[in-house]
Amino acid sequence: MNNSNVFFWSLVVALGGFLFGFDTAVISGAEKAIQQLWGLSSVEHGFTIAVALIGTVFGAIFGGIPSDRLGRRQTLVWIAVLYLVSALGAALTSNWYAFMLFRFLGGLGVGASSVTAPLYISEVAPAAKRGQMVAMFQFNIVFGILAAYLSNYLLTGLGENDWRWMLGVQAAPALAFFLLLFRVPESPRWLIGQGRVEEGRAVLRRVDARTADQLTTDILTTNAADAAAGGASLLAAQYRTPVMLAVLFALFNQVSGINAIIYYAPRIFEMTGLGKSSALLSSAGLGLVNFVFTLLARQVIDQFGRRKLMLIGSFGLIATLALVAWAFYSENFTAFGGMLVPGLLFVYIAFFAFSQGAVIWVFISEIFPNVVRAKGQALGSSTHWVMAAVIAFAFPPLAERLGGGNTFAFFCAMMVLQLLFVWRLMPETKGTSLEQLEKTLVLH
């Protein structure tokens, strides 16, 4: 097996994850300045933050279309262009409506990359290493989040327009992503599905020459069986199990409250009495914890399995969210030098990174057959981002009206339901080829 080829391809494609994470988190350092600059009400402000997520929803819903028609790699090239235009435009504009347009374009890139990047990596990685390779995408997401938090902290104080620098620095990694993609081949499973069998076989030989011929035969066989049974429609009855799994998994990812915490971390910390500088530094701490525990999960996901990580994480998320809710109910913010809530959220992030964070893009990219994988990935991703947009839009007014206690209690209750889902419904997918998984999850 030529691990160096697979590792390099996966690393380049996972740069889409770095930009995903950076774009998601960078707004946390700029959101207050943006609200003050344009005199936005709480509803207008929530919409300004959520507009990128609205773009993400559209990018996720429609990201499977170019992935199927143009190919995975060519779609990623256009995603890189979206990231570049968004970063420069949002940083330079002085018009609120133009700002929202550029943030929307960045959201399109995030949504499409959440479909196409895991899709590509799952289709080139060998079964034994697929979890680690696809989890590299999530690792780069949290690396991007960490980089955004640290960048925001370092750029704070450059002047009244420091927020422009925060948003504009994303142009550099976006350009690198665009250029490096030209050293990555097309997905072999997409090539074979398009009738370009020998081109696909050649890519598979660069992965592992010993298994390339047999894997090519398996792909052709399963593609033919799917075409005969129901074709490329996700509405076909045989796909109901992977559809159900993808939708529920993505929904639980967001009702954990993760994006509310990432987007509004400085504001949450200021609610507990921390000053602005300490709040931003604590946000950078969240990014570091996320980074470390995603790296740990990536190392063990193919040994422990996806399901075990999710069970561990669910228990941890329930406990930490319950304690954060209690802290808000009791207004007990002074314990541990005022670091009680930040400390609990650090532990929360650790459990999330070790479970949902590491597993979601791996699991959804594995459970659909070749002929509908792009559509299935788009379904799971768009479900994830619809919920993310709703929560990001609703969090400021809800936290203001209901209080932190009720808000975090809701997230805790949702994680109890996630635990039941993992325990009763979630299958294990580690160490099994995509074609073999299809035989167990799809009814022919």
C-alpha positions as CSV (number, residue, x, y, z in Angstrom):
1,M,0.0,0.0,0.0
2,N,1.3,3.4,-0.9
3,N,0.4,5.3,2.2
4,S,2.4,8.4,1.1
5,N,0.1,9.0,-1.9
6,V,-3.1,8.6,0.1
7,F,-1.8,10.7,3.0
8,F,-0.7,13.6,0.7
9,W,-4.0,13.6,-1.3
10,S,-6.0,13.5,2.0
11,L,-3.9,16.2,3.5
12,V,-4.4,18.5,0.6
13,V,-8.2,17.9,0.4
14,A,-8.5,18.3,4.1
15,L,-7.2,21.9,3.7
16,G,-10.8,22.5,2.8
17,G,-11.5,21.5,6.4
18,F,-9.0,24.0,7.7
19,L,-10.8,26.8,5.7
20,F,-14.1,25.4,6.9
21,G,-13.0,25.7,10.5
22,F,-11.3,29.1,10.1
23,D,-14.4,30.6,8.3
24,T,-16.7,29.2,11.0
25,A,-14.8,30.5,14.0
26,V,-13.2,33.7,12.8
27,I,-16.5,35.7,13.0
28,S,-16.4,35.2,16.8
29,G,-13.7,37.9,17.1
30,A,-15.3,40.3,14.7
31,E,-19.0,39.9,15.6
32,K,-19.2,42.7,18.2
33,A,-17.3,45.2,16.1
34,I,-19.6,44.4,13.1
35,Q,-22.7,44.9,15.3
36,Q,-21.4,48.3,16.5
37,L,-20.2,49.4,13.0
38,W,-23.6,49.1,11.4
39,G,-25.7,49.6,14.5
40,L,-27.4,46.2,14.2
41,S,-30.3,45.1,16.4
42,S,-30.1,41.7,18.1
43,V,-32.2,40.2,15.3
44,E,-30.1,41.8,12.5
45,H,-27.0,40.8,14.3
46,G,-28.1,37.2,14.5
47,F,-29.0,37.2,10.8
48,T,-25.5,38.7,9.9
49,I,-23.8,35.9,11.8
50,A,-26.2,33.2,10.4
51,V,-26.0,34.4,6.8
52,A,-22.8,32.4,6.3
53,L,-24.6,29.4,7.7
54,I,-27.5,30.0,5.3
55,G,-24.9,29.9,2.5
56,T,-23.5,26.7,4.1
57,V,-26.9,25.1,3.9
58,F,-27.2,25.8,0.2
59,G,-23.6,24.7,-0.4
60,A,-24.4,21.4,1.4
61,I,-27.7,20.8,-0.3
62,F,-26.3,21.4,-3.8
63,G,-22.7,20.4,-3.2
64,G,-23.4,16.8,-4.3
65,I,-24.5,18.0,-7.8
66,P,-21.1,19.3,-9.0
67,S,-19.4,16.5,-7.2
68,D,-21.3,14.0,-9.3
69,R,-21.2,16.0,-12.6
70,L,-17.8,17.7,-12.6
71,G,-16.0,15.3,-10.3
72,R,-14.8,15.6,-6.7
73,R,-11.5,17.3,-7.5
74,Q,-12.9,19.9,-9.8
75,T,-15.6,20.8,-7.3
76,L,-12.9,21.3,-4.7
77,V,-11.1,23.7,-7.0
78,W,-14.3,25.9,-7.3
79,I,-14.7,25.7,-3.5
80,A,-11.2,27.1,-3.1
81,V,-12.2,30.1,-5.3
82,L,-15.2,30.7,-3.1
83,Y,-13.1,30.8,0.0
84,L,-10.7,33.3,-1.6
85,V,-13.3,35.7,-2.9
86,S,-15.2,35.6,0.4
87,A,-12.2,36.3,2.6
88,L,-11.0,39.3,0.5
89,G,-14.5,40.7,-0.1
90,A,-15.7,40.5,3.6
91,A,-12.5,42.1,4.7
92,L,-12.6,45.0,2.3
93,T,-16.2,46.0,2.0
94,S,-17.8,48.9,3.8
95,N,-21.4,48.0,3.0
96,W,-23.5,45.8,5.3
97,Y,-25.3,44.1,2.4
98,A,-22.1,43.4,0.5
99,F,-20.6,42.0,3.7
100,M,-23.4,39.6,4.0
101,L,-23.1,38.6,0.4
102,F,-19.4,37.7,0.8
103,R,-20.0,35.8,4.0
104,F,-22.8,33.9,2.1
105,L,-20.2,32.9,-0.5
106,G,-17.9,31.7,2.1
107,G,-20.7,29.7,3.6
108,L,-21.3,28.1,0.2
109,G,-17.7,27.0,0.3
110,V,-18.0,25.6,3.8
111,G,-21.2,23.6,2.9
112,A,-19.8,22.3,-0.4
113,S,-16.5,21.3,1.2
114,S,-18.3,19.4,4.0
115,V,-19.9,17.3,1.2
116,T,-17.0,16.9,-1.2
117,A,-13.9,16.7,0.9
118,P,-14.9,13.7,3.2
119,L,-16.5,12.1,0.1
120,Y,-13.2,12.3,-1.8
121,I,-11.1,11.0,1.1
122,S,-13.4,8.1,1.8
123,E,-13.2,7.1,-1.9
124,V,-9.4,7.0,-2.0
125,A,-8.5,5.7,1.4
126,P,-8.1,1.9,2.1
127,A,-10.6,0.4,4.6
128,A,-8.0,-0.1,7.4
129,K,-7.0,3.6,7.4
130,R,-10.2,5.2,6.2
131,G,-11.2,6.5,9.6
132,Q,-7.9,8.2,10.2
133,M,-7.8,9.7,6.7
134,V,-11.3,11.1,6.7
135,A,-10.9,12.2,10.3
136,M,-8.0,14.4,9.0
137,F,-10.7,16.6,7.5
138,Q,-12.2,17.1,11.0
139,F,-8.7,17.5,12.4
140,N,-8.1,20.4,10.0
141,I,-11.5,21.9,10.8
142,V,-10.5,22.2,14.5
143,F,-7.0,23.3,13.4
144,G,-8.7,26.1,11.4
145,I,-10.9,27.0,14.5
146,L,-7.8,27.1,16.7
147,A,-5.9,29.2,14.1
148,A,-8.9,31.6,13.9
149,Y,-9.1,32.1,17.6
150,L,-5.4,32.7,17.9
151,S,-5.4,35.0,14.9
152,N,-8.2,37.0,16.4
153,Y,-6.4,37.2,19.7
154,L,-3.2,38.4,18.1
155,L,-4.9,40.9,15.8
156,T,-7.1,42.4,18.5
157,G,-6.0,46.0,19.1
158,L,-4.6,46.8,15.7
159,G,-7.2,49.6,15.5
160,E,-10.9,50.1,14.8
161,N,-10.6,48.0,11.7
162,D,-8.8,45.0,13.3
163,W,-11.8,42.9,12.4
164,R,-11.0,43.3,8.7
165,W,-7.6,41.8,9.2
166,M,-9.2,38.9,11.2
167,L,-11.4,38.1,8.2
168,G,-8.8,38.9,5.4
169,V,-6.0,36.6,6.5
170,Q,-8.0,33.6,5.3
171,A,-7.1,34.5,1.8
172,A,-3.6,33.0,2.2
173,P,-4.6,29.4,3.0
174,A,-7.4,29.6,0.4
175,L,-4.8,30.4,-2.3
176,A,-2.6,27.5,-1.1
177,F,-5.6,25.1,-1.2
178,F,-6.4,26.2,-4.8
179,L,-2.8,25.6,-6.0
180,L,-2.2,22.3,-4.2
181,L,-5.4,20.7,-5.6
182,F,-3.8,20.5,-9.0
183,R,-1.5,17.8,-7.6
184,V,-4.4,15.6,-6.6
185,P,-6.0,13.0,-8.9
186,E,-9.7,12.5,-9.4
187,S,-11.6,10.0,-7.1
188,P,-11.2,6.5,-8.6
189,R,-14.8,5.5,-7.6
190,W,-16.1,8.6,-9.4
191,L,-14.0,7.8,-12.5
192,I,-15.3,4.2,-12.5
193,G,-18.9,5.3,-12.0
194,Q,-18.4,7.6,-15.1
195,G,-17.3,4.7,-17.2
196,R,-13.6,5.7,-17.1
197,V,-12.7,2.4,-15.6
198,E,-9.0,2.3,-16.6
199,E,-8.4,5.8,-15.2
200,G,-10.0,4.7,-11.9
201,R,-8.0,1.5,-11.8
202,A,-4.8,3.5,-12.4
203,V,-5.5,5.7,-9.3
204,L,-6.4,2.6,-7.2
205,R,-3.0,1.1,-8.2
206,R,-1.3,4.2,-6.8
207,V,-3.1,3.4,-3.6
208,D,-2.4,-0.4,-3.5
209,A,-1.4,-2.3,-6.6
210,R,-2.2,-5.6,-5.0
211,T,-5.9,-4.9,-4.5
212,A,-6.6,-2.5,-7.4
213,D,-8.0,-5.1,-9.8
214,Q,-10.3,-6.8,-7.3
215,L,-11.5,-3.5,-5.9
216,T,-12.3,-2.3,-9.4
217,T,-14.4,-5.4,-10.0
218,D,-16.2,-4.9,-6.6
219,I,-17.0,-1.3,-7.5
220,L,-18.4,-2.2,-10.9
221,T,-20.5,-5.1,-9.4
222,T,-22.1,-3.0,-6.6
223,N,-22.7,-0.1,-9.0
224,A,-24.5,-2.4,-11.4
225,A,-26.6,-3.9,-8.5
226,D,-27.6,-0.4,-7.3
227,A,-28.5,0.7,-10.8
228,A,-30.7,-2.4,-11.2
229,A,-32.4,-2.1,-7.8
230,G,-33.2,1.6,-7.7
231,G,-30.6,3.7,-9.4
232,A,-29.2,6.9,-8.1
233,S,-32.3,8.2,-6.2
234,L,-32.0,8.6,-2.4
235,L,-35.8,8.0,-2.3
236,A,-35.4,4.4,-3.3
237,A,-36.5,2.1,-0.5
238,Q,-33.2,0.2,-0.2
239,Y,-31.5,3.4,1.0
240,R,-33.8,4.1,4.0
241,T,-31.4,2.9,6.6
242,P,-28.4,5.0,5.6
243,V,-30.7,8.0,5.1
244,M,-32.1,7.7,8.6
245,L,-28.7,7.3,10.1
246,A,-27.2,10.3,8.3
247,V,-30.1,12.6,9.2
248,L,-30.2,11.7,12.9
249,F,-26.4,11.8,13.3
250,A,-26.2,15.2,11.7
251,L,-29.1,16.5,13.8
252,F,-27.6,15.4,17.1
253,N,-24.3,17.0,16.1
254,Q,-25.8,20.5,16.2
255,V,-28.3,20.2,19.0
256,S,-25.3,19.5,21.2
257,G,-24.9,23.3,21.0
258,I,-21.4,23.1,19.5
259,N,-21.7,25.9,17.0
260,A,-23.4,28.2,19.4
261,I,-20.4,27.8,21.7
262,I,-17.9,28.2,18.9
263,Y,-19.6,31.3,17.4
264,Y,-20.4,33.0,20.6
265,A,-17.6,31.8,23.0
266,P,-16.3,35.2,23.9
267,R,-19.9,36.4,24.6
268,I,-20.7,33.4,26.7
269,F,-17.5,34.0,28.8
270,E,-18.3,37.6,29.2
271,M,-21.8,36.6,30.5
272,T,-19.9,34.9,33.4
273,G,-18.0,38.0,34.2
274,L,-14.7,37.6,32.3
275,G,-13.3,40.7,30.6
276,K,-13.0,41.0,26.8
277,S,-9.3,40.0,26.6
278,S,-9.8,37.1,29.0
279,A,-12.8,36.0,27.1
280,L,-10.9,35.9,23.7
281,L,-8.0,34.1,25.3
282,S,-10.4,31.5,26.8
283,S,-11.9,31.1,23.3
284,A,-8.4,30.3,22.0
285,G,-8.2,27.7,24.9
286,L,-11.4,26.1,23.6
287,G,-9.8,25.8,20.2
288,L,-6.6,24.2,21.6
289,V,-8.6,21.6,23.6
290,N,-10.6,20.9,20.4
291,F,-7.4,20.4,18.4
292,V,-5.7,18.1,21.0
293,F,-8.7,15.8,21.4
294,T,-9.6,15.6,17.7
295,L,-5.9,14.5,17.2
296,L,-6.3,11.9,19.9
297,A,-9.6,10.6,18.3
298,R,-8.0,10.5,14.9
299,Q,-5.3,8.2,16.3
300,V,-7.8,5.7,17.8
301,I,-10.9,5.8,15.6
302,D,-9.8,2.8,13.5
303,Q,-8.9,0.8,16.6
304,F,-11.8,1.7,19.0
305,G,-14.4,2.2,16.3
306,R,-16.9,4.9,15.6
307,R,-19.6,3.6,17.9
308,K,-17.4,3.4,21.0
309,L,-16.2,6.9,20.6
310,M,-19.8,8.1,20.4
311,L,-20.8,6.3,23.5
312,I,-17.9,7.8,25.5
313,G,-18.6,11.3,24.2
314,S,-22.4,11.1,24.8
315,F,-21.9,10.5,28.5
316,G,-19.3,13.3,28.8
317,L,-21.5,15.8,26.9
318,I,-24.5,15.1,29.1
319,A,-22.5,15.6,32.3
320,T,-20.7,18.8,31.3
321,L,-23.8,20.5,29.8
322,A,-25.8,19.7,32.9
323,L,-23.1,21.3,35.1
324,V,-22.9,24.4,32.9
325,A,-26.7,24.7,33.1
326,W,-26.5,24.4,36.9
327,A,-23.8,27.2,37.0
328,F,-26.1,29.6,35.1
329,Y,-29.1,28.7,37.2
330,S,-27.2,29.2,40.5
331,E,-25.1,32.1,39.0
332,N,-22.1,30.4,40.5
333,F,-19.5,32.0,38.3
334,T,-16.8,32.9,40.9
335,A,-15.7,29.3,41.7
336,F,-12.2,28.4,40.6
337,G,-11.2,32.0,40.1
338,G,-14.1,32.7,37.8
339,M,-13.1,29.9,35.5
340,L,-15.9,27.4,36.4
341,V,-17.9,27.8,33.1
342,P,-14.8,28.1,30.9
343,G,-13.4,25.0,32.5
344,L,-16.6,23.0,32.0
345,L,-16.8,24.1,28.4
346,F,-13.2,23.0,27.9
347,V,-14.2,19.5,29.1
348,Y,-17.3,19.7,27.0
349,I,-15.2,20.5,23.9
350,A,-12.9,17.6,24.7
351,F,-15.7,15.1,24.8
352,F,-17.3,16.6,21.6
353,A,-14.0,16.5,19.7
354,F,-13.4,12.9,20.8
355,S,-16.8,11.7,19.6
356,Q,-19.2,13.7,17.4
357,G,-16.5,16.0,16.1
358,A,-14.2,13.2,14.9
359,V,-16.9,10.7,13.8
360,I,-19.5,12.7,11.9
361,W,-17.8,13.2,8.5
362,V,-16.2,9.7,8.7
363,F,-19.5,7.9,9.4
364,I,-21.7,9.8,6.9
365,S,-19.1,9.3,4.2
366,E,-19.1,5.5,4.8
367,I,-22.7,4.5,5.0
368,F,-23.9,5.3,1.4
369,P,-23.4,3.2,-1.7
370,N,-21.1,4.6,-4.5
371,V,-24.0,5.6,-6.8
372,V,-25.7,7.9,-4.2
373,R,-22.7,8.7,-1.9
374,A,-22.5,12.4,-3.1
375,K,-26.3,12.8,-2.6
376,G,-26.2,11.0,0.8
377,Q,-23.2,13.1,2.0
378,A,-25.2,16.2,0.8
379,L,-28.2,15.1,2.8
380,G,-26.3,14.5,6.0
381,S,-24.3,17.7,5.6
382,S,-27.3,19.9,4.7
383,T,-29.2,18.5,7.8
384,H,-26.2,19.4,9.9
385,W,-26.0,23.0,8.5
386,V,-29.7,23.7,8.6
387,M,-29.6,23.0,12.3
388,A,-26.4,25.0,12.7
389,A,-28.0,28.0,11.0
390,V,-31.2,27.7,13.2
391,I,-29.1,27.5,16.4
392,A,-26.7,30.3,15.5
393,F,-29.6,32.6,14.6
394,A,-31.6,31.7,17.7
395,F,-28.9,31.6,20.3
396,P,-28.5,35.4,21.0
397,P,-32.2,36.1,21.5
398,L,-32.8,32.8,23.3
399,A,-29.9,33.3,25.7
400,E,-31.2,36.8,26.3
401,R,-34.8,35.8,27.0
402,L,-34.5,32.3,28.5
403,G,-31.1,32.7,30.2
404,G,-28.0,30.5,30.0
405,G,-29.4,27.8,32.3
406,N,-32.5,26.9,30.2
407,T,-30.4,27.1,27.0
408,F,-27.7,24.7,28.2
409,A,-30.3,22.4,29.8
410,F,-32.0,22.0,26.4
411,F,-28.6,21.0,24.8
412,C,-28.1,18.5,27.7
413,A,-31.5,16.9,27.1
414,M,-30.7,16.5,23.4
415,M,-27.5,14.6,24.3
416,V,-29.6,12.1,26.3
417,L,-31.5,11.4,23.1
418,Q,-28.2,11.0,21.2
419,L,-27.0,8.4,23.7
420,L,-30.2,6.4,23.1
421,F,-29.6,6.7,19.3
422,V,-26.0,5.4,19.5
423,W,-26.9,2.6,21.9
424,R,-29.8,1.3,19.9
425,L,-29.4,2.3,16.2
426,M,-25.8,3.2,15.3
427,P,-23.8,0.4,13.5
428,E,-20.1,0.0,13.6
429,T,-18.3,0.7,10.3
430,K,-14.6,0.4,11.1
431,G,-12.2,-1.7,9.0
432,T,-14.8,-2.6,6.3
433,S,-14.7,-1.7,2.6
434,L,-17.3,0.7,1.3
435,E,-18.6,-2.0,-0.9
436,Q,-19.0,-4.5,2.0
437,L,-20.7,-1.9,4.1
438,E,-23.2,-1.5,1.3
439,K,-24.1,-5.1,1.6
440,T,-25.0,-4.8,5.3
441,L,-26.8,-1.4,5.2
442,V,-28.6,-1.4,1.9
443,L,-31.5,-3.7,0.9
444,H,-31.2,-5.1,-2.6
